[in-house]
Amino acid sequence: MKPPAIPLEKVRALPLLYRVTIPPEFEDENGHMNIRWYLTVYDDAGYPLAAGFGLTPEYHRQHGTGGFDLEHHIHYLSEVHIGDTVAIHVRLLAHTAKRIHYMMFMVNETRGTLASLFECVNSFADLTVRRTAPYPEDIAARIDAMLAEHTALDWDAPVCGVMGA
């Protein structure tokens, strides 16, 4: 897959979810961040995304709900080294009654590069029965509001082409 030609200022204009400086324990034998840690960073960024919709840990505990990642794809574009600071930005792509389809963009702030892309389909879940479930109306309204903003952007998201909500 050809790296996307998205100007960094367009990615940086997306909502910032998470920022972290890569610690020494993320280093592999090649002298950069090991691939297993990319998913950790993206997973950590998912919590503020969900909280922005009202899906906080407290909400989930009170309602017996949660979220399930159903599919994801990581595209590695440029190396991330120990000590680099990365920022994760999000773009919502689609929403159904039970699912969201979104992308996260890892910007290496230290090197001024787009380091990685993460595309995901995630579902709301009723943990009392361990099944996907429709989003509550107030949560769905927040998702729809973000989706409307992101649908109006003047650039195409570099989706993998095989995933959808």
PyMOL commands that set and color helices and strands:
alter all, ss='L'
color gray80, all
select helices_A, chain A and resi 8-12+24-26+35-52+57-63+137-151
alter helices_A, ss='H'
color red, helices_A
select strands_A, chain A and resi 16-21+65-76+85-95+99-108+113-126+131-132
alter strands_A, ss='S'
color yellow, strands_A
deselect
rebuild
show_as cartoon
